[in-house]
Amino acid sequence: MNKELIINAAPTGVEIALLEDKKLVELHHESGNPNFAVGDLYLGKVKKLIPGLNAAFVDVGFEKDAFLHYTDLSPYIRSILKFTQQALGDKSPEGFDFTKFKNEPEIVKTGKITDVLGGKPNLLVQILKEPISSKGPRLSCEISLPGRFIVLTPFNDIVAVSKKIHSSEERKRLQKIVEAIKPPNFGVIVRTAAEGKKTAELHEDLTTLVETWKNIQSNLKGGQAPQKILSEQAKTTSILRDLLNESFNRIVINDKNIYTDTKTYIQKIAPEKQNIVDYYNNGSPIFDNFGITRQVKASFGKTVNLDSGVYLIIEATEALHVIDVNSGYKSSSNNQEQNALASNLEAAAEIARQLRLRDLGGIIIIDFIDMKLPENKKTVFEAMEKFMQLDRAKHTILPISKFGLMQITRQRVKPEVTISVAEDCPTCKGTGKIGASMLILEDIEKNLQYLINHQHKGLSIHVHPILFAYLTKGFLTSKQWKWYFQLKKWIKVKADANYHLTEYRFFDANEEEIKL
């Protein structure tokens, strides 16, 4: 698969588009000062304990207190609390040696939050979900620092290897390497991208993450809650960290600083890929040049049209999203069942893309076109599973029910991407009303008289083709001839299909528009 990353730096922030075989599949927006992004670390202050929910509300500086459930505390929460207090009061210039830090006993899975956070202490927390709708951020105390090949998890000594690495020999090899190079008090999760990598590459990744943990320790010194301790990397580098692979063949950026930073980052994590980064400055907007603007306009909105005529209706509520699949005007055969299967398979591919593109989360209900045969329902279910394999968000797909509905749950960690593709009508300016069409000719003639009285010569008027036909139809009887006899001037009339029906503009002999 051909993957391209197109990065558009604008005054409002940075827009990042991921294309797969020229098709837009992900769209990210990074504002100039992103706060409370997934992965950010904060020093929070426990404000309120809710025994009924077995949860706590924590002040991290957001307008609403963040939510921390007991199940997100981490078994090592007592160690985290001890570490937080020790780091806050640390006076040594180099900081204490974390590898000699003495861990506290683990907590039980079925415990009570009041037993752990009873004194409403300050503690180190990580953003698990960004603020969505009226809810504040959701927090976790299971601290994890992701790298390109590994994820570092402080306060434990466990080494786990991704189950997506199928070779048992390779899994054993990676486990052995990591156990040999990791320092005490750090757990490591080996990512799928580590498959086939050498010890030196894994060691470099591990060293970088250990340094990041030292920075966290240093930033905690003398801290006052609420306070941001460490930001997740910029969206550009975090996407590259998670996605960069052999199929990634181009990164195009229209900002010199981001271009330099990205090139430096790629040189560091994948030197053999540094030539795929290009700087773009050919004048036209970068998203227009790569067809992204057109795809955004076509892909967002309530209705999404597919090539065959099949179309999707996507409705959102507070609790769930509903996608209705409708058959198109083209049919590949006279067999209704086969047409339904073909339409549903095409729709499944587009739905998988829409979930990634809009970053829809929570419960998604899909109403496919009715199929009678169980094997066809199974085919659509298996196709949806295959199309969703590229989705990085955790998800669960259930087979099509007897009502013809498919249910999907998809992880939601940040607000969904919503882009309004509707535009104000240029004629009514969004009011829903236009001036009386019968007065259009009167307005044109008043303005013509005014321009001639002010000595404008070589006048021409540009109008919509329908208005052009009305003004020029009939030899010696048209409105254009009427003006000639009245004003003693020949007024050129030109048709322009880009104008709306009642729009007209005047131009002088040099074809420069005359502003009225």
Contacts in CASP RR format, 6 or more apart in sequence:
PFRMAT RR
TARGET T0000
AUTHOR 0000-0000-0000
METHOD contacts of the structure
MODEL  1
MNKELIINAAPTGVEIALLEDKKLVELHHESGNPNFAVGDLYLGKVKKLI
PGLNAAFVDVGFEKDAFLHYTDLSPYIRSILKFTQQALGDKSPEGFDFTK
FKNEPEIVKTGKITDVLGGKPNLLVQILKEPISSKGPRLSCEISLPGRFI
VLTPFNDIVAVSKKIHSSEERKRLQKIVEAIKPPNFGVIVRTAAEGKKTA
ELHEDLTTLVETWKNIQSNLKGGQAPQKILSEQAKTTSILRDLLNESFNR
IVINDKNIYTDTKTYIQKIAPEKQNIVDYYNNGSPIFDNFGITRQVKASF
GKTVNLDSGVYLIIEATEALHVIDVNSGYKSSSNNQEQNALASNLEAAAE
IARQLRLRDLGGIIIIDFIDMKLPENKKTVFEAMEKFMQLDRAKHTILPI
SKFGLMQITRQRVKPEVTISVAEDCPTCKGTGKIGASMLILEDIEKNLQY
LINHQHKGLSIHVHPILFAYLTKGFLTSKQWKWYFQLKKWIKVKADANYH
LTEYRFFDANEEEIKL
1 20 0 8 1.000
1 21 0 8 1.000
1 247 0 8 1.000
2 20 0 8 1.000
2 21 0 8 1.000
2 22 0 8 1.000
2 247 0 8 1.000
2 249 0 8 1.000
3 18 0 8 1.000
3 19 0 8 1.000
3 20 0 8 1.000
3 243 0 8 1.000
3 245 0 8 1.000
3 247 0 8 1.000
3 248 0 8 1.000
3 249 0 8 1.000
3 250 0 8 1.000
4 18 0 8 1.000
4 19 0 8 1.000
4 22 0 8 1.000
4 248 0 8 1.000
4 249 0 8 1.000
4 250 0 8 1.000
4 251 0 8 1.000
4 252 0 8 1.000
4 290 0 8 1.000
5 16 0 8 1.000
5 17 0 8 1.000
5 18 0 8 1.000
5 19 0 8 1.000
5 236 0 8 1.000
5 239 0 8 1.000
5 240 0 8 1.000
5 248 0 8 1.000
5 250 0 8 1.000
5 251 0 8 1.000
5 252 0 8 1.000
6 16 0 8 1.000
6 17 0 8 1.000
6 19 0 8 1.000
6 252 0 8 1.000
6 286 0 8 1.000
6 287 0 8 1.000
6 290 0 8 1.000
6 292 0 8 1.000
7 14 0 8 1.000
7 15 0 8 1.000
7 16 0 8 1.000
7 17 0 8 1.000
7 236 0 8 1.000
7 251 0 8 1.000
7 252 0 8 1.000
7 253 0 8 1.000
7 254 0 8 1.000
7 255 0 8 1.000
7 258 0 8 1.000
7 262 0 8 1.000
7 286 0 8 1.000
8 14 0 8 1.000
8 15 0 8 1.000
8 16 0 8 1.000
8 17 0 8 1.000
8 254 0 8 1.000
8 285 0 8 1.000
8 286 0 8 1.000
8 287 0 8 1.000
9 253 0 8 1.000
9 254 0 8 1.000
9 255 0 8 1.000
9 258 0 8 1.000
12 31 0 8 1.000
12 32 0 8 1.000
13 29 0 8 1.000
13 30 0 8 1.000
13 31 0 8 1.000
13 32 0 8 1.000
14 29 0 8 1.000
14 30 0 8 1.000
14 32 0 8 1.000
14 234 0 8 1.000
14 235 0 8 1.000
14 236 0 8 1.000
14 255 0 8 1.000
14 258 0 8 1.000
15 27 0 8 1.000
15 28 0 8 1.000
15 29 0 8 1.000
15 30 0 8 1.000
15 287 0 8 1.000
16 26 0 8 1.000
16 27 0 8 1.000
16 28 0 8 1.000
16 29 0 8 1.000
16 30 0 8 1.000
16 235 0 8 1.000
16 236 0 8 1.000
16 239 0 8 1.000
17 24 0 8 1.000
17 26 0 8 1.000
17 27 0 8 1.000
17 28 0 8 1.000
17 287 0 8 1.000
17 290 0 8 1.000
17 292 0 8 1.000
18 24 0 8 1.000
18 25 0 8 1.000
18 26 0 8 1.000
18 27 0 8 1.000
18 28 0 8 1.000
18 239 0 8 1.000
18 243 0 8 1.000
19 25 0 8 1.000
19 290 0 8 1.000
19 292 0 8 1.000
20 390 0 8 1.000
23 295 0 8 1.000
23 353 0 8 1.000
24 292 0 8 1.000
24 295 0 8 1.000
24 296 0 8 1.000
24 299 0 8 1.000
24 357 0 8 1.000
25 353 0 8 1.000
25 356 0 8 1.000
25 357 0 8 1.000
25 390 0 8 1.000
26 239 0 8 1.000
26 356 0 8 1.000
26 357 0 8 1.000
27 296 0 8 1.000
27 357 0 8 1.000
27 417 0 8 1.000
28 235 0 8 1.000
28 239 0 8 1.000
28 417 0 8 1.000
29 417 0 8 1.000
30 234 0 8 1.000
30 235 0 8 1.000
30 236 0 8 1.000
34 231 0 8 1.000
34 235 0 8 1.000
35 62 0 8 1.000
35 228 0 8 1.000
36 60 0 8 1.000
36 62 0 8 1.000
36 127 0 8 1.000
36 130 0 8 1.000
36 131 0 8 1.000
36 137 0 8 1.000
37 127 0 8 1.000
37 130 0 8 1.000
37 231 0 8 1.000
37 232 0 8 1.000
37 414 0 8 1.000
38 127 0 8 1.000
38 128 0 8 1.000
38 129 0 8 1.000
38 130 0 8 1.000
38 232 0 8 1.000
38 413 0 8 1.000
38 414 0 8 1.000
39 126 0 8 1.000
39 127 0 8 1.000
39 128 0 8 1.000
39 232 0 8 1.000
40 126 0 8 1.000
40 127 0 8 1.000
40 228 0 8 1.000
40 230 0 8 1.000
40 231 0 8 1.000
40 232 0 8 1.000
41 124 0 8 1.000
41 125 0 8 1.000
41 126 0 8 1.000
41 127 0 8 1.000
41 143 0 8 1.000
41 216 0 8 1.000
41 228 0 8 1.000
41 229 0 8 1.000
41 230 0 8 1.000
42 60 0 8 1.000
42 61 0 8 1.000
42 124 0 8 1.000
42 125 0 8 1.000
42 126 0 8 1.000
42 127 0 8 1.000
42 226 0 8 1.000
42 227 0 8 1.000
42 228 0 8 1.000
42 229 0 8 1.000
43 84 0 8 1.000
43 88 0 8 1.000
43 122 0 8 1.000
43 123 0 8 1.000
43 124 0 8 1.000
43 125 0 8 1.000
43 220 0 8 1.000
43 223 0 8 1.000
43 224 0 8 1.000
43 225 0 8 1.000
43 226 0 8 1.000
43 227 0 8 1.000
43 229 0 8 1.000
44 58 0 8 1.000
44 59 0 8 1.000
44 60 0 8 1.000
44 122 0 8 1.000
44 123 0 8 1.000
44 124 0 8 1.000
44 125 0 8 1.000
44 225 0 8 1.000
44 226 0 8 1.000
44 227 0 8 1.000
45 58 0 8 1.000
45 59 0 8 1.000
45 120 0 8 1.000
45 122 0 8 1.000
45 225 0 8 1.000
45 226 0 8 1.000
46 56 0 8 1.000
46 57 0 8 1.000
46 58 0 8 1.000
46 68 0 8 1.000
46 117 0 8 1.000
46 118 0 8 1.000
46 119 0 8 1.000
46 120 0 8 1.000
46 121 0 8 1.000
46 122 0 8 1.000
46 123 0 8 1.000
47 56 0 8 1.000
47 57 0 8 1.000
47 58 0 8 1.000
47 59 0 8 1.000
47 65 0 8 1.000
47 120 0 8 1.000
48 56 0 8 1.000
48 57 0 8 1.000
48 65 0 8 1.000
49 55 0 8 1.000
49 56 0 8 1.000
49 113 0 8 1.000
49 114 0 8 1.000
49 117 0 8 1.000
49 118 0 8 1.000
49 120 0 8 1.000
50 56 0 8 1.000
50 57 0 8 1.000
50 113 0 8 1.000
51 112 0 8 1.000
51 113 0 8 1.000
51 114 0 8 1.000
53 69 0 8 1.000
54 69 0 8 1.000
54 70 0 8 1.000
54 111 0 8 1.000
54 112 0 8 1.000
54 113 0 8 1.000
55 67 0 8 1.000
55 68 0 8 1.000
55 69 0 8 1.000
55 70 0 8 1.000
55 113 0 8 1.000
56 68 0 8 1.000
56 113 0 8 1.000
56 117 0 8 1.000
57 65 0 8 1.000
57 66 0 8 1.000
57 67 0 8 1.000
57 68 0 8 1.000
58 65 0 8 1.000
58 66 0 8 1.000
58 67 0 8 1.000
58 68 0 8 1.000
58 123 0 8 1.000
58 125 0 8 1.000
58 139 0 8 1.000
59 65 0 8 1.000
59 66 0 8 1.000
59 225 0 8 1.000
59 226 0 8 1.000
60 66 0 8 1.000
60 125 0 8 1.000
60 127 0 8 1.000
60 137 0 8 1.000
60 139 0 8 1.000
60 226 0 8 1.000
61 226 0 8 1.000
62 131 0 8 1.000
62 136 0 8 1.000
62 137 0 8 1.000
63 136 0 8 1.000
64 131 0 8 1.000
64 134 0 8 1.000
64 135 0 8 1.000
64 136 0 8 1.000
65 136 0 8 1.000
66 125 0 8 1.000
66 127 0 8 1.000
66 136 0 8 1.000
66 137 0 8 1.000
66 138 0 8 1.000
66 139 0 8 1.000
67 135 0 8 1.000
67 136 0 8 1.000
67 137 0 8 1.000
67 138 0 8 1.000
67 139 0 8 1.000
68 125 0 8 1.000
68 138 0 8 1.000
68 139 0 8 1.000
68 140 0 8 1.000
68 141 0 8 1.000
69 138 0 8 1.000
70 111 0 8 1.000
70 112 0 8 1.000
70 113 0 8 1.000
70 116 0 8 1.000
71 109 0 8 1.000
72 128 0 8 1.000
72 138 0 8 1.000
72 139 0 8 1.000
72 140 0 8 1.000
72 141 0 8 1.000
72 142 0 8 1.000
73 107 0 8 1.000
73 113 0 8 1.000
73 116 0 8 1.000
73 141 0 8 1.000
73 142 0 8 1.000
74 80 0 8 1.000
74 140 0 8 1.000
74 141 0 8 1.000
74 142 0 8 1.000
74 143 0 8 1.000
74 155 0 8 1.000
75 106 0 8 1.000
75 107 0 8 1.000
75 109 0 8 1.000
75 156 0 8 1.000
76 103 0 8 1.000
76 104 0 8 1.000
76 106 0 8 1.000
76 155 0 8 1.000
76 156 0 8 1.000
77 107 0 8 1.000
77 116 0 8 1.000
77 123 0 8 1.000
77 141 0 8 1.000
78 104 0 8 1.000
78 105 0 8 1.000
78 106 0 8 1.000
78 107 0 8 1.000
78 116 0 8 1.000
79 101 0 8 1.000
79 103 0 8 1.000
79 104 0 8 1.000
79 155 0 8 1.000
80 123 0 8 1.000
80 124 0 8 1.000
80 141 0 8 1.000
80 143 0 8 1.000
80 155 0 8 1.000
81 104 0 8 1.000
81 116 0 8 1.000
81 121 0 8 1.000
81 123 0 8 1.000
82 104 0 8 1.000
83 98 0 8 1.000
83 101 0 8 1.000
83 124 0 8 1.000
83 155 0 8 1.000
84 121 0 8 1.000
84 122 0 8 1.000
84 123 0 8 1.000
84 124 0 8 1.000
84 220 0 8 1.000
85 121 0 8 1.000
85 122 0 8 1.000
86 96 0 8 1.000
86 101 0 8 1.000
87 96 0 8 1.000
87 217 0 8 1.000
87 220 0 8 1.000
87 221 0 8 1.000
88 122 0 8 1.000
88 220 0 8 1.000
88 221 0 8 1.000
88 222 0 8 1.000
88 223 0 8 1.000
89 221 0 8 1.000
89 222 0 8 1.000
90 96 0 8 1.000
90 217 0 8 1.000
90 220 0 8 1.000
90 221 0 8 1.000
95 217 0 8 1.000
95 218 0 8 1.000
95 221 0 8 1.000
96 217 0 8 1.000
98 154 0 8 1.000
98 185 0 8 1.000
98 213 0 8 1.000
98 214 0 8 1.000
98 217 0 8 1.000
99 183 0 8 1.000
99 184 0 8 1.000
99 185 0 8 1.000
99 186 0 8 1.000
100 184 0 8 1.000
101 185 0 8 1.000
103 155 0 8 1.000
103 185 0 8 1.000
107 116 0 8 1.000
117 123 0 8 1.000
122 225 0 8 1.000
123 141 0 8 1.000
124 141 0 8 1.000
124 143 0 8 1.000
124 216 0 8 1.000
124 220 0 8 1.000
124 229 0 8 1.000
125 139 0 8 1.000
125 140 0 8 1.000
125 141 0 8 1.000
126 139 0 8 1.000
126 140 0 8 1.000
126 141 0 8 1.000
126 142 0 8 1.000
126 143 0 8 1.000
126 144 0 8 1.000
127 137 0 8 1.000
127 138 0 8 1.000
127 139 0 8 1.000
127 140 0 8 1.000
128 137 0 8 1.000
128 138 0 8 1.000
128 139 0 8 1.000
128 140 0 8 1.000
128 413 0 8 1.000
129 137 0 8 1.000
129 138 0 8 1.000
129 412 0 8 1.000
129 413 0 8 1.000
129 414 0 8 1.000
130 137 0 8 1.000
130 413 0 8 1.000
130 414 0 8 1.000
130 415 0 8 1.000
131 137 0 8 1.000
131 415 0 8 1.000
132 412 0 8 1.000
132 414 0 8 1.000
132 415 0 8 1.000
133 318 0 8 1.000
133 415 0 8 1.000
142 153 0 8 1.000
143 153 0 8 1.000
143 154 0 8 1.000
143 155 0 8 1.000
144 151 0 8 1.000
144 152 0 8 1.000
144 153 0 8 1.000
144 189 0 8 1.000
145 151 0 8 1.000
145 152 0 8 1.000
145 153 0 8 1.000
145 154 0 8 1.000
145 209 0 8 1.000
145 212 0 8 1.000
145 213 0 8 1.000
146 152 0 8 1.000
146 191 0 8 1.000
146 241 0 8 1.000
146 242 0 8 1.000
147 191 0 8 1.000
147 205 0 8 1.000
147 208 0 8 1.000
147 209 0 8 1.000
147 241 0 8 1.000
148 191 0 8 1.000
148 193 0 8 1.000
148 205 0 8 1.000
148 241 0 8 1.000
148 244 0 8 1.000
148 269 0 8 1.000
149 190 0 8 1.000
149 191 0 8 1.000
149 193 0 8 1.000
149 194 0 8 1.000
149 197 0 8 1.000
149 201 0 8 1.000
149 202 0 8 1.000
149 205 0 8 1.000
150 178 0 8 1.000
150 188 0 8 1.000
150 189 0 8 1.000
150 190 0 8 1.000
150 191 0 8 1.000
150 194 0 8 1.000
150 202 0 8 1.000
150 205 0 8 1.000
150 206 0 8 1.000
150 209 0 8 1.000
151 188 0 8 1.000
151 189 0 8 1.000
151 191 0 8 1.000
152 186 0 8 1.000
152 187 0 8 1.000
152 188 0 8 1.000
152 206 0 8 1.000
152 209 0 8 1.000
152 210 0 8 1.000
152 212 0 8 1.000
152 213 0 8 1.000
153 186 0 8 1.000
153 187 0 8 1.000
153 188 0 8 1.000
153 189 0 8 1.000
154 185 0 8 1.000
154 186 0 8 1.000
154 187 0 8 1.000
154 213 0 8 1.000
155 185 0 8 1.000
156 185 0 8 1.000
156 186 0 8 1.000
156 187 0 8 1.000
157 184 0 8 1.000
157 185 0 8 1.000
157 186 0 8 1.000
157 187 0 8 1.000
158 187 0 8 1.000
158 188 0 8 1.000
159 175 0 8 1.000
159 178 0 8 1.000
159 179 0 8 1.000
159 182 0 8 1.000
159 187 0 8 1.000
159 188 0 8 1.000
159 190 0 8 1.000
160 188 0 8 1.000
160 189 0 8 1.000
160 190 0 8 1.000
161 171 0 8 1.000
161 174 0 8 1.000
161 175 0 8 1.000
161 189 0 8 1.000
161 190 0 8 1.000
162 189 0 8 1.000
162 190 0 8 1.000
162 191 0 8 1.000
162 192 0 8 1.000
162 194 0 8 1.000
164 192 0 8 1.000
165 171 0 8 1.000
165 174 0 8 1.000
165 190 0 8 1.000
165 192 0 8 1.000
165 194 0 8 1.000
165 195 0 8 1.000
167 195 0 8 1.000
170 195 0 8 1.000
170 196 0 8 1.000
174 190 0 8 1.000
174 194 0 8 1.000
174 195 0 8 1.000
174 202 0 8 1.000
175 190 0 8 1.000
177 199 0 8 1.000
177 202 0 8 1.000
178 188 0 8 1.000
178 190 0 8 1.000
178 202 0 8 1.000
178 206 0 8 1.000
181 199 0 8 1.000
181 202 0 8 1.000
181 203 0 8 1.000
181 206 0 8 1.000
182 188 0 8 1.000
182 206 0 8 1.000
183 210 0 8 1.000
186 210 0 8 1.000
186 213 0 8 1.000
188 206 0 8 1.000
190 202 0 8 1.000
193 245 0 8 1.000
194 202 0 8 1.000
212 230 0 8 1.000
215 230 0 8 1.000
216 229 0 8 1.000
216 230 0 8 1.000
219 229 0 8 1.000
219 230 0 8 1.000
220 229 0 8 1.000
232 238 0 8 1.000
233 241 0 8 1.000
234 261 0 8 1.000
236 258 0 8 1.000
236 261 0 8 1.000
236 262 0 8 1.000
237 261 0 8 1.000
237 262 0 8 1.000
237 265 0 8 1.000
240 251 0 8 1.000
240 262 0 8 1.000
240 265 0 8 1.000
240 266 0 8 1.000
240 269 0 8 1.000
241 269 0 8 1.000
242 392 0 8 1.000
243 392 0 8 1.000
244 266 0 8 1.000
244 269 0 8 1.000
244 270 0 8 1.000
244 273 0 8 1.000
248 273 0 8 1.000
248 276 0 8 1.000
249 276 0 8 1.000
250 276 0 8 1.000
250 278 0 8 1.000
251 262 0 8 1.000
251 266 0 8 1.000
251 276 0 8 1.000
251 277 0 8 1.000
251 278 0 8 1.000
252 278 0 8 1.000
252 279 0 8 1.000
252 280 0 8 1.000
252 286 0 8 1.000
252 290 0 8 1.000
253 259 0 8 1.000
253 262 0 8 1.000
253 277 0 8 1.000
253 278 0 8 1.000
253 279 0 8 1.000
253 280 0 8 1.000
254 279 0 8 1.000
254 280 0 8 1.000
254 281 0 8 1.000
254 286 0 8 1.000
256 279 0 8 1.000
259 277 0 8 1.000
259 279 0 8 1.000
262 277 0 8 1.000
263 274 0 8 1.000
263 277 0 8 1.000
266 273 0 8 1.000
266 274 0 8 1.000
266 276 0 8 1.000
266 277 0 8 1.000
267 274 0 8 1.000
280 286 0 8 1.000
280 289 0 8 1.000
282 289 0 8 1.000
285 293 0 8 1.000
287 293 0 8 1.000
287 296 0 8 1.000
288 294 0 8 1.000
296 419 0 8 1.000
296 421 0 8 1.000
297 421 0 8 1.000
298 304 0 8 1.000
298 305 0 8 1.000
299 353 0 8 1.000
299 354 0 8 1.000
299 357 0 8 1.000
300 357 0 8 1.000
300 358 0 8 1.000
300 417 0 8 1.000
300 418 0 8 1.000
300 419 0 8 1.000
300 420 0 8 1.000
300 421 0 8 1.000
301 314 0 8 1.000
301 419 0 8 1.000
301 420 0 8 1.000
301 421 0 8 1.000
301 422 0 8 1.000
302 313 0 8 1.000
302 314 0 8 1.000
302 315 0 8 1.000
303 311 0 8 1.000
303 312 0 8 1.000
303 313 0 8 1.000
303 314 0 8 1.000
304 311 0 8 1.000
304 312 0 8 1.000
304 314 0 8 1.000
304 350 0 8 1.000
304 354 0 8 1.000
305 311 0 8 1.000
306 312 0 8 1.000
306 346 0 8 1.000
306 347 0 8 1.000
306 350 0 8 1.000
307 346 0 8 1.000
308 328 0 8 1.000
308 330 0 8 1.000
308 342 0 8 1.000
308 343 0 8 1.000
308 346 0 8 1.000
309 328 0 8 1.000
309 329 0 8 1.000
309 330 0 8 1.000
310 325 0 8 1.000
310 326 0 8 1.000
310 327 0 8 1.000
310 328 0 8 1.000
310 343 0 8 1.000
310 346 0 8 1.000
310 347 0 8 1.000
311 326 0 8 1.000
311 328 0 8 1.000
312 323 0 8 1.000
312 324 0 8 1.000
312 325 0 8 1.000
312 326 0 8 1.000
312 347 0 8 1.000
312 350 0 8 1.000
312 351 0 8 1.000
312 354 0 8 1.000
313 323 0 8 1.000
313 324 0 8 1.000
313 326 0 8 1.000
314 321 0 8 1.000
314 322 0 8 1.000
314 323 0 8 1.000
314 354 0 8 1.000
314 358 0 8 1.000
315 321 0 8 1.000
315 322 0 8 1.000
315 323 0 8 1.000
315 324 0 8 1.000
316 360 0 8 1.000
316 416 0 8 1.000
319 363 0 8 1.000
320 362 0 8 1.000
320 363 0 8 1.000
320 364 0 8 1.000
320 365 0 8 1.000
321 360 0 8 1.000
321 361 0 8 1.000
321 362 0 8 1.000
321 363 0 8 1.000
321 364 0 8 1.000
321 365 0 8 1.000
322 364 0 8 1.000
322 365 0 8 1.000
322 366 0 8 1.000
322 367 0 8 1.000
323 351 0 8 1.000
323 354 0 8 1.000
323 364 0 8 1.000
323 365 0 8 1.000
323 366 0 8 1.000
323 367 0 8 1.000
324 367 0 8 1.000
325 343 0 8 1.000
325 344 0 8 1.000
325 347 0 8 1.000
325 351 0 8 1.000
325 366 0 8 1.000
325 367 0 8 1.000
325 368 0 8 1.000
325 369 0 8 1.000
326 369 0 8 1.000
327 339 0 8 1.000
327 340 0 8 1.000
327 343 0 8 1.000
327 369 0 8 1.000
328 343 0 8 1.000
331 339 0 8 1.000
332 338 0 8 1.000
332 339 0 8 1.000
332 342 0 8 1.000
333 339 0 8 1.000
337 371 0 8 1.000
337 372 0 8 1.000
337 373 0 8 1.000
337 376 0 8 1.000
340 369 0 8 1.000
340 370 0 8 1.000
340 371 0 8 1.000
340 376 0 8 1.000
341 371 0 8 1.000
341 376 0 8 1.000
341 379 0 8 1.000
341 380 0 8 1.000
343 369 0 8 1.000
344 368 0 8 1.000
344 369 0 8 1.000
344 371 0 8 1.000
344 376 0 8 1.000
344 380 0 8 1.000
345 379 0 8 1.000
345 380 0 8 1.000
345 383 0 8 1.000
347 368 0 8 1.000
347 369 0 8 1.000
348 380 0 8 1.000
348 383 0 8 1.000
348 384 0 8 1.000
348 387 0 8 1.000
349 383 0 8 1.000
349 387 0 8 1.000
351 366 0 8 1.000
351 384 0 8 1.000
351 387 0 8 1.000
352 384 0 8 1.000
352 387 0 8 1.000
352 388 0 8 1.000
352 390 0 8 1.000
352 391 0 8 1.000
353 387 0 8 1.000
354 360 0 8 1.000
355 361 0 8 1.000
355 364 0 8 1.000
355 388 0 8 1.000
355 391 0 8 1.000
355 393 0 8 1.000
355 395 0 8 1.000
355 408 0 8 1.000
355 410 0 8 1.000
356 390 0 8 1.000
356 391 0 8 1.000
356 393 0 8 1.000
357 417 0 8 1.000
358 416 0 8 1.000
358 417 0 8 1.000
358 418 0 8 1.000
359 393 0 8 1.000
359 412 0 8 1.000
359 414 0 8 1.000
359 415 0 8 1.000
359 416 0 8 1.000
359 417 0 8 1.000
360 410 0 8 1.000
360 412 0 8 1.000
360 416 0 8 1.000
361 393 0 8 1.000
361 409 0 8 1.000
361 410 0 8 1.000
361 411 0 8 1.000
361 412 0 8 1.000
361 416 0 8 1.000
362 409 0 8 1.000
362 410 0 8 1.000
362 411 0 8 1.000
362 412 0 8 1.000
363 407 0 8 1.000
363 408 0 8 1.000
363 409 0 8 1.000
364 407 0 8 1.000
364 408 0 8 1.000
364 409 0 8 1.000
364 410 0 8 1.000
365 405 0 8 1.000
365 406 0 8 1.000
365 407 0 8 1.000
366 405 0 8 1.000
366 406 0 8 1.000
366 407 0 8 1.000
366 408 0 8 1.000
367 404 0 8 1.000
367 405 0 8 1.000
368 380 0 8 1.000
368 400 0 8 1.000
368 404 0 8 1.000
368 405 0 8 1.000
368 406 0 8 1.000
370 404 0 8 1.000
371 377 0 8 1.000
371 380 0 8 1.000
371 400 0 8 1.000
371 404 0 8 1.000
377 399 0 8 1.000
377 400 0 8 1.000
377 404 0 8 1.000
378 399 0 8 1.000
380 400 0 8 1.000
380 406 0 8 1.000
381 397 0 8 1.000
381 399 0 8 1.000
381 400 0 8 1.000
381 406 0 8 1.000
384 397 0 8 1.000
384 406 0 8 1.000
384 408 0 8 1.000
385 397 0 8 1.000
388 395 0 8 1.000
388 397 0 8 1.000
388 408 0 8 1.000
391 410 0 8 1.000
393 410 0 8 1.000
393 411 0 8 1.000
393 412 0 8 1.000
393 413 0 8 1.000
394 410 0 8 1.000
394 411 0 8 1.000
395 408 0 8 1.000
395 409 0 8 1.000
395 410 0 8 1.000
395 411 0 8 1.000
396 408 0 8 1.000
396 409 0 8 1.000
397 406 0 8 1.000
397 407 0 8 1.000
397 408 0 8 1.000
398 406 0 8 1.000
398 407 0 8 1.000
398 408 0 8 1.000
399 406 0 8 1.000
400 406 0 8 1.000
401 407 0 8 1.000
424 430 0 8 1.000
425 432 0 8 1.000
425 500 0 8 1.000
426 500 0 8 1.000
426 503 0 8 1.000
427 434 0 8 1.000
427 500 0 8 1.000
427 501 0 8 1.000
427 502 0 8 1.000
427 503 0 8 1.000
428 434 0 8 1.000
434 502 0 8 1.000
435 502 0 8 1.000
437 502 0 8 1.000
440 467 0 8 1.000
440 502 0 8 1.000
440 504 0 8 1.000
441 479 0 8 1.000
444 461 0 8 1.000
444 504 0 8 1.000
445 483 0 8 1.000
447 506 0 8 1.000
447 516 0 8 1.000
448 459 0 8 1.000
448 461 0 8 1.000
448 483 0 8 1.000
448 487 0 8 1.000
448 491 0 8 1.000
448 506 0 8 1.000
449 487 0 8 1.000
450 516 0 8 1.000
451 459 0 8 1.000
451 506 0 8 1.000
451 514 0 8 1.000
452 459 0 8 1.000
452 487 0 8 1.000
452 489 0 8 1.000
456 506 0 8 1.000
456 508 0 8 1.000
456 514 0 8 1.000
457 508 0 8 1.000
457 509 0 8 1.000
458 489 0 8 1.000
458 492 0 8 1.000
458 508 0 8 1.000
458 509 0 8 1.000
459 489 0 8 1.000
459 491 0 8 1.000
459 492 0 8 1.000
459 506 0 8 1.000
459 507 0 8 1.000
459 508 0 8 1.000
459 509 0 8 1.000
460 491 0 8 1.000
460 492 0 8 1.000
460 493 0 8 1.000
460 494 0 8 1.000
460 506 0 8 1.000
460 507 0 8 1.000
460 511 0 8 1.000
461 471 0 8 1.000
461 491 0 8 1.000
461 492 0 8 1.000
461 493 0 8 1.000
461 494 0 8 1.000
461 504 0 8 1.000
461 505 0 8 1.000
461 506 0 8 1.000
461 507 0 8 1.000
462 494 0 8 1.000
462 495 0 8 1.000
462 496 0 8 1.000
462 499 0 8 1.000
462 504 0 8 1.000
462 505 0 8 1.000
462 506 0 8 1.000
462 507 0 8 1.000
463 471 0 8 1.000
463 493 0 8 1.000
463 494 0 8 1.000
463 495 0 8 1.000
463 496 0 8 1.000
463 499 0 8 1.000
463 503 0 8 1.000
463 504 0 8 1.000
464 495 0 8 1.000
464 496 0 8 1.000
464 497 0 8 1.000
464 499 0 8 1.000
464 500 0 8 1.000
464 501 0 8 1.000
464 502 0 8 1.000
464 503 0 8 1.000
465 495 0 8 1.000
465 496 0 8 1.000
465 497 0 8 1.000
466 501 0 8 1.000
467 501 0 8 1.000
467 502 0 8 1.000
467 504 0 8 1.000
468 493 0 8 1.000
468 494 0 8 1.000
468 495 0 8 1.000
470 479 0 8 1.000
471 478 0 8 1.000
471 479 0 8 1.000
471 480 0 8 1.000
471 493 0 8 1.000
472 478 0 8 1.000
472 479 0 8 1.000
472 480 0 8 1.000
472 493 0 8 1.000
474 481 0 8 1.000
475 481 0 8 1.000
480 491 0 8 1.000
480 493 0 8 1.000
483 489 0 8 1.000
483 491 0 8 1.000
484 490 0 8 1.000
484 491 0 8 1.000
499 505 0 8 1.000
505 513 0 8 1.000
505 514 0 8 1.000
506 513 0 8 1.000
506 514 0 8 1.000
506 516 0 8 1.000
507 513 0 8 1.000
507 514 0 8 1.000
508 514 0 8 1.000
END
